[in-house]
């Protein structure tokens, strides 16, 4: 039988049919042949919506594997849903494709997106594909659901709560620094496996979806760490109208990050302010810490207490000796 599929579709309809229709498995996607999708949230639940755009040369390297770019674009949005206590429902994709991007690269992107949407149980419902004379731009809108009225907001922190984070902090920022400045003293101390760990954490965020129920049950305020622990915590405290105090020595670090920082202490600032962690930052009342711990253990997600909230305003970060740390920049900013 002759394979009649075009080797390199050039029209938008052909491109969608070849690459994206096979991964739009939900009936509400209508086979990606309509102008919109149609989907209903479960009864008694709220919709949670979030959107992130990733630009080549800003959020990822143009030479990164296309499947990794797709996975990162999806996962940064799923991380936002997780931090709100939501379960993913579906996603929409808008992609601006450079004129010189080969069809095989686009196919690899679609394969990565398809594999990750399947793995996380979040169907593609539609979106838009366009050509651009600029860099590759990927924008995903993610929809999630949770029991009505139970979304965990940034503004829910109260004085006297524990400040907690999931996983480890700084790996992705150090992974980026490793690519930009591979000869820094801190990276010379790493073995190949440690280098690979940092590089992977930059390429492939790990959305903490398994902790969503625990956050709804226990968290006061929460957000994911995208722009840097110090800066993002300052944002959460400010919108909640509380202060915070954290101990840098209690911030969880991977063995790779710990080794790099031990060899070059200046890398601690990179880890605490660099961003791309996509871990969850939350405040939790003392009497709910054990409840959160039960969820965390069941999900296999480490949770670490790194400080406390208080009355007033501002954030203090202390070193192992109790002295306040200052940073040239608290977090990443586009502007």
C-alpha positions, 0 to 999 in steps of 0.5 A: 500500500502506498503511503500517501502522507505528505513527507513535509506538509506545508499547509496549516491544515496538513500540518495540523492533521499530520502532527497534532490531530493524532494527539488530540484524543478527547472527543471535545477536541472535535478532531481539530477540524472546528474553530473551537473545542467544547468541554464541560468541567465535572459537576461541582468543580471550578475551572482553573486556567493558566497560560505561559509562553516560552520563547527560543533564546529566552526560556530555552536554547534554540538548539534544545531537542524539540521534544524537550521544548514541548515537554517544558512548555506543557510542564510549566503550565501543569506546575501552575495548576498543581500549585493551585491545588488543581487537577489538569483537565485539558490544554490548548497550544499556540505555536509560532514556527520559524520558516527555517524549522524543519518538518522533522523538528516539528514532528519531534515537538509533536511527539514530545507533546503527545507523550507528555500529554498522555503521561499526565492525562491532559488532552490537547483540545486545539489551538493555533499554528502560525509561521513567524520570521522570529524565533520559535514561540510556544504558548500553552493554555492549561485548564484544571479543575478542583472542588468549588471554592477550594483554589489555593491562592498566593494571598492566603498566607497568614502570620505564624505559618511554616514556609515549605518547599517541595523537591530541591531548589536551584538545580535548573538555574545551575543547569542553565549556568552550567550551559552558559559558563561550563568552566566555572569553578563550581562545575569543575567539581561535578562528575558527569552524572551530576552535570547531567542532573542539572542539565535535565532539571533545566530542560524538564521541569517536574510539576508536583501534581501529586501534591494538589490535594494536600495543598487544598487540605493544608496550605494557606498560600501557595505558588510555584517557583518559576522566577526564583525562590527568594523573589517568588516568596517575596511576591507571595508574602507581599500579596498576603500582607505578611513577612517571612524569615527563611534559613538558607541552610534549610533550603533543600539542595540536590547532591549536584547543587550542594557539590557545586555550591561547596566548590563555589559559594557564589553559586548559592545566590544563583540557586536561590534567585535563578528560577526555573525550579517549578517546585511548589512554595507554600505556607502551612499552619503548624497543625496541618503540617502532618496532614501535608506530610501524609499527602507528600509521602503518598505522592513521593514528593519531599517537602521541607520547612525552610522558615516562618511567616510573621507580622509586618512586611518583607523577607529576611534570608539568613545564612547558617550563622544567622546573618541576613543575606543580600542579593544583587537580584531577587529573581528573574524578570523579563523587564 
